[in-house]
Amino acid sequence: MDPLDAGAAGILRQPKAVWATAGASVVAFMGIGLVDPILPSIARGLDATPSQVSLLFTSYFLITALAMLLTGFVSSRIGGRGTLLLGLALVVVFAGLAGTSGSVGQLVGFRAGWGLGNALFVSTALAVIVGAAAGGSAAAILLYESALGLGMACGPLLGAVLGDVSWRYPFFGTATLMAVGFLCITAFLKEQPRPARKTSVLDPLRALGHGGLASAAVSAFFYNYTFFTVLAFTPFVLDMTPYRSGAVFFAWGLLLAVFSVIVAPRMQRRFGSLKVLGGSLVLLAADVLVLGYGGHTAAIVCTILSGAFIGVNNTVYTELALGVSDAPRPVASAGYNFVRWFAAAAAPYFAPKIEEWTDVHIPFVVAAVTAVLGALVVAVRRRSLVEEARAAAPGHATEDGVTVFAN
């Protein structure tokens, strides 16, 4: 049976522990896009500029990037279950505190603590789901990617519904949902086997010495700058009510989910991962250019459409990071995420600054350039990616690209 079809068939037959972890993962990914539709409301409520409010993303992802060096260190010592619960507890505390903020500085600081908790949770959730899932890792990874897509889609919608009452409510809502996730994992998830060797803080950095993994990480760095320019800066350009903005990003998230879980794997099997990734990055660059220079309707359409390209890119990059090197998956993933999340921290800060220095179009020009740079890295380092993938996983590399499935 085709591994994708097998994964789809087994995705619903999972133990309670897997559903508890997947449900909490949905809420964790919701936290990324939660503030999107309420960014203008937060700016008005705290008398802050767009660049100040965008620091909500910067602090969140800067801490997330740095925390990637700690996740393996922590989980190899206190176990997967303990790491999940610690991450959830931190999110509950800091999301709740974010809702009480009296200044944009406090809110940015609380988002940083939220980022630490989310890093601990998200980096461990996939390994826990794979370890506890029934039906093989194909079904587990499909379930995890579905949780990611659903969370990215529902985050803006929840932010819009609660944010229409007050910009504080989405933070309180997230804290409540994550508290429920904490209780579910406490009740249903047993401790997972710990690795035989404890992970060092430096292991993810050592893993980046691998040519294929380093190439994937650098390319993903440029791509993530484009991704988070769309996610963090576009709400100010659209300048819509929370409900309308939430609807736009909900549609964006649905496309992201569908293309990530359903479309991308089939495109990879037909064309090879590198061709799919390069083409998707170029199309994303064209999309953000039209977003920046088109009218309001064009900006809405291109924002939604970008979800398709982002969904494809997310899936291919994740599989490259997990399969291109011979490092253990958690270590390779931590090193890869350490590099790429720095771009997620940079884009929300620099995009509004670039607008202040130039005009509203130029941030999207920069985002288009970074998407093309990501494609160029894939093209220039193509041989390294293919050869390294063959060495790490014989039989999973093709001549026209890497087709490395995470299972």
C-alpha positions as YAML, in Angstrom:
chain: A
units: angstrom
residues:
- id: 1
  name: MET
  ca: [0.00, 0.00, 0.00]
- id: 2
  name: ASP
  ca: [1.13, 3.53, -0.74]
- id: 3
  name: PRO
  ca: [2.66, 5.01, 2.47]
- id: 4
  name: LEU
  ca: [0.50, 8.10, 2.16]
- id: 5
  name: ASP
  ca: [-2.67, 6.04, 1.82]
- id: 6
  name: ALA
  ca: [-1.58, 3.82, 4.69]
- id: 7
  name: GLY
  ca: [-0.99, 6.90, 6.81]
- id: 8
  name: ALA
  ca: [-4.41, 8.30, 5.95]
- id: 9
  name: ALA
  ca: [-6.08, 4.98, 6.79]
- id: 10
  name: GLY
  ca: [-4.39, 4.75, 10.18]
- id: 11
  name: ILE
  ca: [-4.60, 8.36, 11.26]
- id: 12
  name: LEU
  ca: [-7.94, 7.98, 13.08]
- id: 13
  name: ARG
  ca: [-7.04, 4.78, 14.95]
- id: 14
  name: GLN
  ca: [-4.81, 6.28, 17.61]
- id: 15
  name: PRO
  ca: [-4.56, 5.88, 21.39]
- id: 16
  name: LYS
  ca: [-5.77, 8.65, 23.68]
- id: 17
  name: ALA
  ca: [-2.19, 9.73, 24.39]
- id: 18
  name: VAL
  ca: [-1.66, 10.59, 20.72]
- id: 19
  name: TRP
  ca: [-4.92, 12.53, 20.48]
- id: 20
  name: ALA
  ca: [-4.09, 14.43, 23.66]
- id: 21
  name: THR
  ca: [-0.68, 15.43, 22.28]
- id: 22
  name: ALA
  ca: [-2.07, 16.26, 18.84]
- id: 23
  name: GLY
  ca: [-4.85, 18.37, 20.36]
- id: 24
  name: ALA
  ca: [-2.37, 20.34, 22.43]
- id: 25
  name: SER
  ca: [-0.25, 20.73, 19.28]
- id: 26
  name: VAL
  ca: [-3.17, 22.36, 17.48]
- id: 27
  name: VAL
  ca: [-3.42, 24.96, 20.25]
- id: 28
  name: ALA
  ca: [0.37, 25.44, 20.28]
- id: 29
  name: PHE
  ca: [0.39, 26.21, 16.56]
- id: 30
  name: MET
  ca: [-2.66, 28.43, 16.98]
- id: 31
  name: GLY
  ca: [-0.49, 30.66, 19.17]
- id: 32
  name: ILE
  ca: [1.70, 31.57, 16.19]
- id: 33
  name: GLY
  ca: [-1.04, 33.27, 14.17]
- id: 34
  name: LEU
  ca: [-3.29, 34.18, 17.09]
- id: 35
  name: VAL
  ca: [-2.19, 37.82, 17.22]
- id: 36
  name: ASP
  ca: [-2.40, 38.38, 13.44]
- id: 37
  name: PRO
  ca: [-5.92, 39.85, 13.21]
- id: 38
  name: ILE
  ca: [-5.53, 41.86, 16.43]
- id: 39
  name: LEU
  ca: [-2.17, 43.52, 15.72]
- id: 40
  name: PRO
  ca: [-3.81, 46.85, 14.77]
- id: 41
  name: SER
  ca: [-6.10, 46.58, 17.83]
- id: 42
  name: ILE
  ca: [-3.12, 45.98, 20.12]
- id: 43
  name: ALA
  ca: [-1.34, 48.96, 18.58]
- id: 44
  name: ARG
  ca: [-4.33, 51.18, 19.31]
- id: 45
  name: GLY
  ca: [-4.95, 49.71, 22.76]
- id: 46
  name: LEU
  ca: [-1.36, 50.19, 23.92]
- id: 47
  name: ASP
  ca: [-0.65, 53.34, 21.89]
- id: 48
  name: ALA
  ca: [2.16, 51.58, 20.01]
- id: 49
  name: THR
  ca: [3.56, 51.77, 16.48]
- id: 50
  name: PRO
  ca: [3.38, 48.84, 14.01]
- id: 51
  name: SER
  ca: [7.12, 48.18, 14.44]
- id: 52
  name: GLN
  ca: [6.70, 48.04, 18.22]
- id: 53
  name: VAL
  ca: [3.75, 45.66, 18.04]
- id: 54
  name: SER
  ca: [5.57, 43.46, 15.53]
- id: 55
  name: LEU
  ca: [8.10, 42.76, 18.26]
- id: 56
  name: LEU
  ca: [5.48, 40.31, 19.57]
- id: 57
  name: PHE
  ca: [6.67, 38.00, 16.81]
- id: 58
  name: THR
  ca: [10.33, 38.97, 17.14]
- id: 59
  name: SER
  ca: [10.62, 38.21, 20.86]
- id: 60
  name: TYR
  ca: [8.59, 35.02, 20.46]
- id: 61
  name: PHE
  ca: [10.72, 33.56, 17.66]
- id: 62
  name: LEU
  ca: [14.06, 34.84, 18.91]
- id: 63
  name: ILE
  ca: [13.57, 32.93, 22.14]
- id: 64
  name: THR
  ca: [12.19, 29.98, 20.17]
- id: 65
  name: ALA
  ca: [15.36, 29.86, 18.06]
- id: 66
  name: LEU
  ca: [17.68, 30.01, 21.05]
- id: 67
  name: ALA
  ca: [15.59, 27.46, 22.94]
- id: 68
  name: MET
  ca: [16.14, 24.92, 20.17]
- id: 69
  name: LEU
  ca: [19.61, 24.34, 21.58]
- id: 70
  name: LEU
  ca: [18.03, 23.40, 24.92]
- id: 71
  name: THR
  ca: [15.10, 21.21, 23.90]
- id: 72
  name: GLY
  ca: [17.11, 18.03, 23.30]
- id: 73
  name: PHE
  ca: [19.19, 18.69, 26.41]
- id: 74
  name: VAL
  ca: [16.02, 18.97, 28.50]
- id: 75
  name: SER
  ca: [14.00, 16.13, 26.97]
- id: 76
  name: SER
  ca: [16.89, 13.64, 27.17]
- id: 77
  name: ARG
  ca: [17.03, 14.31, 30.92]
- id: 78
  name: ILE
  ca: [13.43, 14.70, 32.07]
- id: 79
  name: GLY
  ca: [11.76, 12.70, 29.28]
- id: 80
  name: GLY
  ca: [9.30, 13.61, 26.54]
- id: 81
  name: ARG
  ca: [6.27, 13.75, 28.83]
- id: 82
  name: GLY
  ca: [8.03, 16.01, 31.33]
- id: 83
  name: THR
  ca: [9.24, 18.32, 28.55]
- id: 84
  name: LEU
  ca: [5.73, 18.61, 27.09]
- id: 85
  name: LEU
  ca: [4.25, 19.43, 30.49]
- id: 86
  name: LEU
  ca: [6.97, 21.98, 31.23]
- id: 87
  name: GLY
  ca: [6.40, 23.68, 27.88]
- id: 88
  name: LEU
  ca: [2.63, 23.74, 28.36]
- id: 89
  name: ALA
  ca: [2.95, 25.14, 31.87]
- id: 90
  name: LEU
  ca: [5.16, 27.98, 30.61]
- id: 91
  name: VAL
  ca: [2.68, 28.81, 27.84]
- id: 92
  name: VAL
  ca: [-0.23, 28.85, 30.29]
- id: 93
  name: VAL
  ca: [1.61, 31.23, 32.62]
- id: 94
  name: PHE
  ca: [2.99, 33.62, 30.01]
- id: 95
  name: ALA
  ca: [-0.08, 33.66, 27.74]
- id: 96
  name: GLY
  ca: [-2.17, 34.54, 30.79]
- id: 97
  name: LEU
  ca: [0.28, 37.26, 31.81]
- id: 98
  name: ALA
  ca: [0.27, 38.63, 28.26]
- id: 99
  name: GLY
  ca: [-3.43, 39.34, 28.61]
- id: 100
  name: THR
  ca: [-2.75, 41.52, 31.66]
- id: 101
  name: SER
  ca: [-0.07, 43.65, 29.97]
- id: 102
  name: GLY
  ca: [-0.18, 47.37, 30.59]
- id: 103
  name: SER
  ca: [2.43, 48.30, 27.97]
- id: 104
  name: VAL
  ca: [3.80, 46.95, 24.73]
- id: 105
  name: GLY
  ca: [7.12, 46.27, 26.49]
- id: 106
  name: GLN
  ca: [5.43, 43.96, 29.01]
- id: 107
  name: LEU
  ca: [3.52, 42.20, 26.23]
- id: 108
  name: VAL
  ca: [6.71, 41.64, 24.22]
- id: 109
  name: GLY
  ca: [8.44, 40.22, 27.31]
- id: 110
  name: PHE
  ca: [5.59, 37.84, 28.09]
- id: 111
  name: ARG
  ca: [5.54, 36.66, 24.47]
- id: 112
  name: ALA
  ca: [9.22, 35.77, 24.87]
- id: 113
  name: GLY
  ca: [8.37, 33.50, 27.80]
- id: 114
  name: TRP
  ca: [5.54, 32.07, 25.73]
- id: 115
  name: GLY
  ca: [8.07, 31.32, 22.95]
- id: 116
  name: LEU
  ca: [10.26, 29.34, 25.35]
- id: 117
  name: GLY
  ca: [7.32, 27.18, 26.40]
- id: 118
  name: ASN
  ca: [6.18, 26.68, 22.83]
- id: 119
  name: ALA
  ca: [9.69, 25.66, 21.73]
- id: 120
  name: LEU
  ca: [9.89, 23.00, 24.43]
- id: 121
  name: PHE
  ca: [6.46, 21.68, 23.53]
- id: 122
  name: VAL
  ca: [6.54, 21.78, 19.72]
- id: 123
  name: SER
  ca: [10.05, 20.35, 19.39]
- id: 124
  name: THR
  ca: [9.07, 17.34, 21.53]
- id: 125
  name: ALA
  ca: [5.50, 16.74, 20.33]
- id: 126
  name: LEU
  ca: [6.44, 15.10, 17.01]
- id: 127
  name: ALA
  ca: [8.80, 12.61, 18.67]
- id: 128
  name: VAL
  ca: [6.14, 11.78, 21.30]
- id: 129
  name: ILE
  ca: [3.42, 11.31, 18.68]
- id: 130
  name: VAL
  ca: [5.67, 9.05, 16.58]
- id: 131
  name: GLY
  ca: [6.60, 7.03, 19.66]
- id: 132
  name: ALA
  ca: [3.04, 6.56, 20.90]
- id: 133
  name: ALA
  ca: [1.15, 6.29, 17.60]
- id: 134
  name: ALA
  ca: [-0.48, 3.17, 16.19]
- id: 135
  name: GLY
  ca: [-0.17, 2.37, 12.50]
- id: 136
  name: GLY
  ca: [3.44, 3.41, 11.98]
- id: 137
  name: SER
  ca: [5.21, 6.71, 11.70]
- id: 138
  name: ALA
  ca: [3.48, 7.63, 8.42]
- id: 139
  name: ALA
  ca: [0.15, 8.02, 10.21]
- id: 140
  name: ALA
  ca: [1.83, 9.82, 13.10]
- id: 141
  name: ILE
  ca: [3.55, 12.39, 10.90]
- id: 142
  name: LEU
  ca: [0.37, 12.95, 8.89]
- id: 143
  name: LEU
  ca: [-1.48, 13.58, 12.15]
- id: 144
  name: TYR
  ca: [1.21, 16.02, 13.32]
- id: 145
  name: GLU
  ca: [1.16, 17.93, 10.03]
- id: 146
  name: SER
  ca: [-2.64, 18.04, 10.20]
- id: 147
  name: ALA
  ca: [-2.40, 19.52, 13.70]
- id: 148
  name: LEU
  ca: [0.05, 22.12, 12.41]
- id: 149
  name: GLY
  ca: [-2.22, 23.12, 9.52]
- id: 150
  name: LEU
  ca: [-5.37, 23.18, 11.66]
- id: 151
  name: GLY
  ca: [-3.64, 25.28, 14.30]
- id: 152
  name: MET
  ca: [-2.29, 27.77, 11.77]
- id: 153
  name: ALA
  ca: [-5.77, 28.07, 10.27]
- id: 154
  name: CYS
  ca: [-7.72, 28.38, 13.52]
- id: 155
  name: GLY
  ca: [-5.30, 30.72, 15.32]
- id: 156
  name: PRO
  ca: [-6.29, 33.84, 13.37]
- id: 157
  name: LEU
  ca: [-9.97, 32.89, 13.59]
- id: 158
  name: LEU
  ca: [-9.84, 32.52, 17.38]
- id: 159
  name: GLY
  ca: [-7.86, 35.75, 17.59]
- id: 160
  name: ALA
  ca: [-10.53, 37.53, 15.55]
- id: 161
  name: VAL
  ca: [-13.53, 36.20, 17.50]
- id: 162
  name: LEU
  ca: [-12.08, 36.89, 20.94]
- id: 163
  name: GLY
  ca: [-10.17, 39.97, 19.84]
- id: 164
  name: ASP
  ca: [-13.35, 41.65, 18.60]
- id: 165
  name: VAL
  ca: [-14.35, 41.92, 22.27]
- id: 166
  name: SER
  ca: [-10.91, 42.88, 23.58]
- id: 167
  name: TRP
  ca: [-7.36, 42.36, 22.34]
- id: 168
  name: ARG
  ca: [-6.65, 40.75, 25.73]
- id: 169
  name: TYR
  ca: [-9.11, 37.88, 25.37]
- id: 170
  name: PRO
  ca: [-7.16, 35.81, 22.79]
- id: 171
  name: PHE
  ca: [-4.29, 35.54, 25.27]
- id: 172
  name: PHE
  ca: [-6.59, 34.41, 28.07]
- id: 173
  name: GLY
  ca: [-8.28, 31.98, 25.66]
- id: 174
  name: THR
  ca: [-4.96, 30.41, 24.69]
- id: 175
  name: ALA
  ca: [-3.92, 30.03, 28.32]
- id: 176
  name: THR
  ca: [-7.21, 28.26, 29.07]
- id: 177
  name: LEU
  ca: [-6.92, 25.87, 26.11]
- id: 178
  name: MET
  ca: [-3.31, 25.04, 26.92]
- id: 179
  name: ALA
  ca: [-4.32, 24.34, 30.53]
- id: 180
  name: VAL
  ca: [-6.83, 21.81, 29.18]
- id: 181
  name: GLY
  ca: [-4.02, 20.31, 27.06]
- id: 182
  name: PHE
  ca: [-1.84, 20.08, 30.16]
- id: 183
  name: LEU
  ca: [-4.54, 18.12, 32.00]
- id: 184
  name: CYS
  ca: [-5.13, 15.79, 29.03]
- id: 185
  name: ILE
  ca: [-1.46, 14.94, 28.64]
- id: 186
  name: THR
  ca: [-1.14, 14.45, 32.40]
- id: 187
  name: ALA
  ca: [-4.03, 12.01, 32.30]
- id: 188
  name: PHE
  ca: [-3.43, 10.09, 29.07]
- id: 189
  name: LEU
  ca: [0.27, 10.19, 28.17]
- id: 190
  name: LYS
  ca: [2.65, 7.76, 29.85]
- id: 191
  name: GLU
  ca: [6.36, 8.47, 30.06]
- id: 192
  name: GLN
  ca: [8.21, 7.75, 26.81]
- id: 193
  name: PRO
  ca: [11.51, 5.81, 26.66]
- id: 194
  name: ARG
  ca: [14.47, 8.14, 27.07]
- id: 195
  name: PRO
  ca: [17.39, 8.09, 24.63]
- id: 196
  name: ALA
  ca: [20.37, 5.97, 25.59]
- id: 197
  name: ARG
  ca: [22.66, 8.98, 25.22]
- id: 198
  name: LYS
  ca: [21.89, 12.37, 26.74]
- id: 199
  name: THR
  ca: [21.91, 15.24, 24.27]
- id: 200
  name: SER
  ca: [24.40, 18.07, 24.64]
- id: 201
  name: VAL
  ca: [23.48, 21.73, 24.10]
- id: 202
  name: LEU
  ca: [26.10, 21.82, 21.33]
- id: 203
  name: ASP
  ca: [24.86, 18.73, 19.46]
- id: 204
  name: PRO
  ca: [22.45, 20.70, 17.21]
- id: 205
  name: LEU
  ca: [25.30, 23.06, 16.24]
- id: 206
  name: ARG
  ca: [27.58, 20.11, 15.48]
- id: 207
  name: ALA
  ca: [24.83, 18.62, 13.30]
- id: 208
  name: LEU
  ca: [24.94, 21.77, 11.15]
- id: 209
  name: GLY
  ca: [28.45, 20.74, 10.09]
- id: 210
  name: HIS
  ca: [26.68, 18.35, 7.74]
- id: 211
  name: GLY
  ca: [26.58, 19.97, 4.29]
- id: 212
  name: GLY
  ca: [23.07, 18.88, 3.37]
- id: 213
  name: LEU
  ca: [21.50, 19.94, 6.66]
- id: 214
  name: ALA
  ca: [23.32, 23.29, 6.64]
- id: 215
  name: SER
  ca: [22.12, 23.95, 3.08]
- id: 216
  name: ALA
  ca: [18.52, 23.15, 4.00]
- id: 217
  name: ALA
  ca: [18.76, 25.40, 7.08]
- id: 218
  name: VAL
  ca: [20.19, 28.39, 5.17]
- id: 219
  name: SER
  ca: [17.59, 28.07, 2.43]
- id: 220
  name: ALA
  ca: [14.85, 27.82, 5.07]
- id: 221
  name: PHE
  ca: [16.25, 30.93, 6.77]
- id: 222
  name: PHE
  ca: [15.63, 33.00, 3.63]
- id: 223
  name: TYR
  ca: [12.23, 31.40, 3.09]
- id: 224
  name: ASN
  ca: [11.13, 32.07, 6.66]
- id: 225
  name: TYR
  ca: [11.87, 35.77, 6.24]
- id: 226
  name: THR
  ca: [9.33, 35.79, 3.39]
- id: 227
  name: PHE
  ca: [6.84, 33.65, 5.33]
- id: 228
  name: PHE
  ca: [6.82, 35.91, 8.38]
- id: 229
  name: THR
  ca: [6.73, 39.10, 6.37]
- id: 230
  name: VAL
  ca: [3.39, 37.84, 5.08]
- id: 231
  name: LEU
  ca: [2.22, 36.68, 8.51]
- id: 232
  name: ALA
  ca: [3.32, 39.66, 10.63]
- id: 233
  name: PHE
  ca: [3.34, 42.66, 8.29]
- id: 234
  name: THR
  ca: [0.39, 42.03, 5.97]
- id: 235
  name: PRO
  ca: [-2.30, 42.69, 8.65]
- id: 236
  name: PHE
  ca: [-1.16, 46.32, 8.80]
- id: 237
  name: VAL
  ca: [-1.33, 46.60, 5.01]
- id: 238
  name: LEU
  ca: [-4.80, 45.05, 4.81]
- id: 239
  name: ASP
  ca: [-6.01, 47.32, 7.66]
- id: 240
  name: MET
  ca: [-9.23, 45.37, 8.23]
- id: 241
  name: THR
  ca: [-11.42, 44.67, 11.22]
- id: 242
  name: PRO
  ca: [-10.38, 41.68, 13.36]
- id: 243
  name: TYR
  ca: [-13.21, 39.59, 11.89]
- id: 244
  name: ARG
  ca: [-12.29, 40.32, 8.28]
- id: 245
  name: SER
  ca: [-8.58, 39.88, 8.89]
- id: 246
  name: GLY
  ca: [-9.26, 36.66, 10.79]
- id: 247
  name: ALA
  ca: [-11.32, 35.34, 7.88]
- id: 248
  name: VAL
  ca: [-8.51, 36.11, 5.43]
- id: 249
  name: PHE
  ca: [-5.92, 34.32, 7.51]
- id: 250
  name: PHE
  ca: [-8.30, 31.44, 8.22]
- id: 251
  name: ALA
  ca: [-8.60, 30.87, 4.46]
- id: 252
  name: TRP
  ca: [-4.81, 31.25, 4.25]
- id: 253
  name: GLY
  ca: [-4.39, 28.59, 6.94]
- id: 254
  name: LEU
  ca: [-6.80, 26.19, 5.25]
- id: 255
  name: LEU
  ca: [-4.78, 26.37, 2.04]
- id: 256
  name: LEU
  ca: [-1.61, 25.87, 4.09]
- id: 257
  name: ALA
  ca: [-3.07, 22.75, 5.69]
- id: 258
  name: VAL
  ca: [-4.38, 21.22, 2.46]
- id: 259
  name: PHE
  ca: [-1.18, 21.83, 0.48]
- id: 260
  name: SER
  ca: [1.04, 20.71, 3.36]
- id: 261
  name: VAL
  ca: [-0.72, 17.41, 4.10]
- id: 262
  name: ILE
  ca: [-2.28, 16.42, 0.77]
- id: 263
  name: VAL
  ca: [-0.72, 18.24, -2.19]
- id: 264
  name: ALA
  ca: [2.97, 18.49, -1.27]
- id: 265
  name: PRO
  ca: [3.64, 14.74, -0.78]
- id: 266
  name: ARG
  ca: [2.08, 13.90, -4.13]
- id: 267
  name: MET
  ca: [4.03, 16.62, -5.91]
- id: 268
  name: GLN
  ca: [7.24, 15.34, -4.30]
- id: 269
  name: ARG
  ca: [6.64, 11.81, -5.50]
- id: 270
  name: ARG
  ca: [6.03, 13.03, -9.05]
- id: 271
  name: PHE
  ca: [8.66, 15.74, -9.47]
- id: 272
  name: GLY
  ca: [11.17, 15.30, -6.63]
- id: 273
  name: SER
  ca: [11.49, 17.50, -3.56]
- id: 274
  name: LEU
  ca: [14.08, 19.95, -4.86]
- id: 275
  name: LYS
  ca: [12.15, 20.80, -8.03]
- id: 276
  name: VAL
  ca: [8.97, 21.25, -6.02]
- id: 277
  name: LEU
  ca: [10.71, 23.41, -3.43]
- id: 278
  name: GLY
  ca: [12.50, 25.61, -5.96]
- id: 279
  name: GLY
  ca: [9.37, 26.15, -8.02]
- id: 280
  name: SER
  ca: [7.23, 26.89, -4.97]
- id: 281
  name: LEU
  ca: [9.73, 29.47, -3.67]
- id: 282
  name: VAL
  ca: [9.79, 31.30, -7.01]
- id: 283
  name: LEU
  ca: [5.98, 31.33, -7.15]
- id: 284
  name: LEU
  ca: [5.87, 32.62, -3.58]
- id: 285
  name: ALA
  ca: [8.24, 35.45, -4.59]
- id: 286
  name: ALA
  ca: [5.92, 36.43, -7.45]
- id: 287
  name: ASP
  ca: [2.90, 36.23, -5.15]
- id: 288
  name: VAL
  ca: [4.33, 38.61, -2.52]
- id: 289
  name: LEU
  ca: [5.35, 41.10, -5.22]
- id: 290
  name: VAL
  ca: [1.74, 41.26, -6.45]
- id: 291
  name: LEU
  ca: [0.61, 41.45, -2.82]
- id: 292
  name: GLY
  ca: [2.81, 44.51, -2.30]
- id: 293
  name: TYR
  ca: [2.02, 46.35, -5.50]
- id: 294
  name: GLY
  ca: [-1.57, 45.31, -6.25]
- id: 295
  name: GLY
  ca: [-4.74, 46.92, -4.96]
- id: 296
  name: HIS
  ca: [-6.57, 45.94, -1.79]
- id: 297
  name: THR
  ca: [-8.46, 43.05, -3.40]
- id: 298
  name: ALA
  ca: [-5.25, 41.73, -4.97]
- id: 299
  name: ALA
  ca: [-3.54, 41.92, -1.57]
- id: 300
  name: ILE
  ca: [-6.31, 39.81, 0.01]
- id: 301
  name: VAL
  ca: [-6.20, 37.22, -2.78]
- id: 302
  name: CYS
  ca: [-2.40, 36.97, -2.72]
- id: 303
  name: THR
  ca: [-2.32, 36.70, 1.06]
- id: 304
  name: ILE
  ca: [-4.68, 33.73, 0.91]
- id: 305
  name: LEU
  ca: [-2.86, 32.20, -2.07]
- id: 306
  name: SER
  ca: [0.50, 32.41, -0.29]
- id: 307
  name: GLY
  ca: [-0.82, 29.76, 2.11]
- id: 308
  name: ALA
  ca: [-0.60, 27.17, -0.69]
- id: 309
  name: PHE
  ca: [3.08, 27.87, -1.38]
- id: 310
  name: ILE
  ca: [3.90, 28.09, 2.33]
- id: 311
  name: GLY
  ca: [2.19, 24.74, 2.96]
- id: 312
  name: VAL
  ca: [4.26, 23.05, 0.24]
- id: 313
  name: ASN
  ca: [7.48, 24.64, 1.47]
- id: 314
  name: ASN
  ca: [6.87, 23.70, 5.11]
- id: 315
  name: THR
  ca: [6.42, 20.03, 4.28]
- id: 316
  name: VAL
  ca: [9.43, 19.78, 1.97]
- id: 317
  name: TYR
  ca: [11.75, 21.66, 4.32]
- id: 318
  name: THR
  ca: [10.71, 19.53, 7.30]
- id: 319
  name: GLU
  ca: [11.37, 16.31, 5.43]
- id: 320
  name: LEU
  ca: [14.72, 17.56, 4.16]
- id: 321
  name: ALA
  ca: [15.74, 18.52, 7.70]
- id: 322
  name: LEU
  ca: [14.69, 15.15, 9.12]
- id: 323
  name: GLY
  ca: [16.11, 12.98, 6.36]
- id: 324
  name: VAL
  ca: [19.06, 14.69, 4.72]
- id: 325
  name: SER
  ca: [21.64, 14.03, 7.44]
- id: 326
  name: ASP
  ca: [22.67, 11.04, 9.52]
- id: 327
  name: ALA
  ca: [22.14, 12.90, 12.82]
- id: 328
  name: PRO
  ca: [19.32, 11.73, 15.11]
- id: 329
  name: ARG
  ca: [16.07, 13.37, 14.04]
- id: 330
  name: PRO
  ca: [15.59, 15.48, 17.19]
- id: 331
  name: VAL
  ca: [19.16, 16.80, 16.96]
- id: 332
  name: ALA
  ca: [18.94, 17.54, 13.22]
- id: 333
  name: SER
  ca: [15.57, 19.23, 13.68]
- id: 334
  name: ALA
  ca: [16.91, 21.37, 16.54]
- id: 335
  name: GLY
  ca: [19.90, 22.56, 14.51]
- id: 336
  name: TYR
  ca: [17.74, 23.31, 11.49]
- id: 337
  name: ASN
  ca: [15.13, 25.18, 13.55]
- id: 338
  name: PHE
  ca: [17.83, 27.10, 15.40]
- id: 339
  name: VAL
  ca: [18.87, 28.69, 12.08]
- id: 340
  name: ARG
  ca: [15.51, 29.24, 10.44]
- id: 341
  name: TRP
  ca: [13.66, 30.75, 13.42]
- id: 342
  name: PHE
  ca: [16.10, 33.66, 13.48]
- id: 343
  name: ALA
  ca: [14.53, 34.81, 10.21]
- id: 344
  name: ALA
  ca: [11.07, 34.50, 11.78]
- id: 345
  name: ALA
  ca: [12.33, 36.85, 14.49]
- id: 346
  name: ALA
  ca: [13.92, 39.29, 12.01]
- id: 347
  name: ALA
  ca: [11.11, 39.72, 9.47]
- id: 348
  name: PRO
  ca: [8.43, 41.13, 11.83]
- id: 349
  name: TYR
  ca: [10.93, 43.72, 13.09]
- id: 350
  name: PHE
  ca: [12.51, 44.78, 9.80]
- id: 351
  name: ALA
  ca: [9.41, 44.84, 7.58]
- id: 352
  name: PRO
  ca: [7.75, 47.79, 9.41]
- id: 353
  name: LYS
  ca: [11.14, 49.50, 9.73]
- id: 354
  name: ILE
  ca: [11.74, 49.19, 5.99]
- id: 355
  name: GLU
  ca: [8.31, 50.72, 5.39]
- id: 356
  name: GLU
  ca: [9.23, 53.65, 7.67]
- id: 357
  name: TRP
  ca: [12.52, 54.15, 5.81]
- id: 358
  name: THR
  ca: [11.05, 53.78, 2.30]
- id: 359
  name: ASP
  ca: [7.39, 53.00, 1.49]
- id: 360
  name: VAL
  ca: [4.84, 50.23, 1.95]
- id: 361
  name: HIS
  ca: [5.92, 48.34, -1.20]
- id: 362
  name: ILE
  ca: [9.58, 47.74, -0.41]
- id: 363
  name: PRO
  ca: [9.11, 45.24, 2.46]
- id: 364
  name: PHE
  ca: [7.44, 42.93, -0.04]
- id: 365
  name: VAL
  ca: [10.24, 43.45, -2.55]
- id: 366
  name: VAL
  ca: [12.70, 42.37, 0.14]
- id: 367
  name: ALA
  ca: [10.49, 39.36, 0.94]
- id: 368
  name: ALA
  ca: [10.40, 38.38, -2.74]
- id: 369
  name: VAL
  ca: [14.19, 38.62, -2.93]
- id: 370
  name: THR
  ca: [14.65, 36.39, 0.13]
- id: 371
  name: ALA
  ca: [12.32, 33.76, -1.37]
- id: 372
  name: VAL
  ca: [14.41, 33.76, -4.55]
- id: 373
  name: LEU
  ca: [17.60, 33.52, -2.46]
- id: 374
  name: GLY
  ca: [16.13, 30.43, -0.79]
- id: 375
  name: ALA
  ca: [15.53, 28.89, -4.22]
- id: 376
  name: LEU
  ca: [19.07, 29.80, -5.31]
- id: 377
  name: VAL
  ca: [20.56, 28.05, -2.29]
- id: 378
  name: VAL
  ca: [18.60, 24.92, -3.24]
- id: 379
  name: ALA
  ca: [19.82, 25.17, -6.84]
- id: 380
  name: VAL
  ca: [23.47, 25.87, -5.99]
- id: 381
  name: ARG
  ca: [23.62, 23.25, -3.23]
- id: 382
  name: ARG
  ca: [21.51, 20.73, -5.15]
- id: 383
  name: ARG
  ca: [24.35, 18.24, -5.55]
- id: 384
  name: SER
  ca: [25.17, 18.39, -1.85]
- id: 385
  name: LEU
  ca: [21.54, 17.88, -0.89]
- id: 386
  name: VAL
  ca: [21.16, 14.91, -3.23]
- id: 387
  name: GLU
  ca: [24.48, 13.27, -2.36]
- id: 388
  name: GLU
  ca: [24.12, 13.82, 1.37]
- id: 389
  name: ALA
  ca: [20.60, 12.41, 1.27]
- id: 390
  name: ARG
  ca: [21.86, 9.29, -0.52]
- id: 391
  name: ALA
  ca: [24.54, 8.82, 2.10]
- id: 392
  name: ALA
  ca: [22.12, 9.30, 4.98]
- id: 393
  name: ALA
  ca: [19.18, 7.35, 3.55]
- id: 394
  name: PRO
  ca: [20.07, 5.19, 0.52]
- id: 395
  name: GLY
  ca: [17.23, 4.76, -1.91]
- id: 396
  name: HIS
  ca: [15.45, 7.94, -0.88]
- id: 397
  name: ALA
  ca: [17.26, 10.30, -3.24]
- id: 398
  name: THR
  ca: [16.43, 10.79, -6.88]
- id: 399
  name: GLU
  ca: [18.47, 12.35, -9.64]
- id: 400
  name: ASP
  ca: [16.21, 15.37, -9.93]
- id: 401
  name: GLY
  ca: [15.72, 16.01, -6.26]
- id: 402
  name: VAL
  ca: [15.47, 14.56, -2.81]
- id: 403
  name: THR
  ca: [12.36, 12.62, -1.93]
- id: 404
  name: VAL
  ca: [12.94, 11.95, 1.75]
- id: 405
  name: PHE
  ca: [9.83, 11.03, 3.68]
- id: 406
  name: ALA
  ca: [9.95, 11.53, 7.41]
- id: 407
  name: ASN
  ca: [8.72, 8.00, 8.04]
...
